Every structure is written in structure tokens, then in C-alpha cells.
Amino acid sequence: MKKIVAYIKETYDELVHKVSWPTYSELTNSAVVVLYASLLIALVVFAMDFCFQNLMENVVYPN
């Protein structure tokens, strides 16, 4: 039981005193970067899907 209590105390001490938490502006900047990257990747996948769909409908399996 002493090991568990020591583990919890050390964990709390590390989280409170040793971890450098990001500021609000750093956090929002990171969130914006992730948002733009996600949108860019989604647009690339959409474009690839659109091109492949047209290729399949018009070249490989025309009506």
C-alpha cells in the first residue's frame, strides 16, 4: 500500500511542479494548425476520390 501512496504523491508532484503546460494562446494556435491540416487532408482525399470516381465511370466502365 505504501508503494501506491508514494506513486500517487510522485505523480501529483510531477504534474504540478515539473510539467510545463501550454498557455491558452499556444493551445489555440495548435488547435488552429490541427484544424487546417485536417481540412487540407480532407480536401486531398475528396479530390482523389472525385478523380477516381470519374475515371471509373468514364474510362473503365463507360455506359
C-alpha positions as CSV (number, residue, x, y, z in Angstrom):
1,M,0.0,0.0,0.0
2,K,2.9,2.3,0.7
3,K,4.1,2.0,-2.9
4,I,0.7,3.0,-4.2
5,V,0.6,6.1,-2.0
6,A,4.2,7.0,-2.9
7,Y,3.3,6.6,-6.6
8,I,0.3,8.9,-6.3
9,K,2.3,11.5,-4.4
10,E,5.1,11.4,-7.0
11,T,2.6,11.6,-9.9
12,Y,0.9,14.7,-8.3
13,D,4.3,16.3,-7.7
14,E,5.4,15.8,-11.3
15,L,2.1,17.1,-12.8
16,V,2.1,20.2,-10.6
17,H,5.7,21.2,-10.5
18,K,7.6,19.6,-13.4
19,V,5.2,19.6,-16.3
20,S,5.2,22.7,-18.5
21,W,1.5,23.2,-19.5
22,P,0.8,25.2,-22.7
23,T,-0.7,28.7,-22.4
24,Y,-4.1,29.4,-23.8
25,S,-2.7,31.1,-26.9
26,E,-0.3,28.2,-27.6
27,L,-3.2,25.8,-27.2
28,T,-5.5,27.8,-29.6
29,N,-2.6,28.1,-32.1
30,S,-2.1,24.4,-32.0
31,A,-5.8,23.7,-32.4
32,V,-5.9,26.0,-35.5
33,V,-3.0,24.2,-37.0
34,V,-4.7,20.8,-36.5
35,L,-7.9,22.2,-37.9
36,Y,-6.2,23.5,-41.1
37,A,-4.2,20.3,-41.5
38,S,-7.4,18.2,-41.1
39,L,-9.2,20.3,-43.7
40,L,-6.3,20.1,-46.1
41,I,-6.1,16.3,-45.8
42,A,-9.9,16.0,-46.2
43,L,-9.8,18.1,-49.4
44,V,-7.0,16.0,-50.8
45,V,-8.9,12.8,-50.1
46,F,-12.0,14.3,-51.6
47,A,-10.1,15.3,-54.8
48,M,-8.6,11.8,-55.1
49,D,-12.0,10.2,-54.6
50,F,-13.6,12.5,-57.2
51,C,-10.9,11.8,-59.8
52,F,-11.0,8.1,-59.2
53,Q,-14.8,8.1,-59.4
54,N,-14.7,10.0,-62.8
55,L,-12.0,7.6,-64.0
56,M,-14.1,4.6,-63.2
57,E,-17.3,5.9,-64.6
58,N,-16.0,7.4,-67.8
59,V,-12.9,5.3,-68.7
60,V,-13.1,1.9,-67.1
61,Y,-16.9,1.3,-67.1
62,P,-18.5,3.7,-69.6
63,N,-22.2,3.4,-70.2
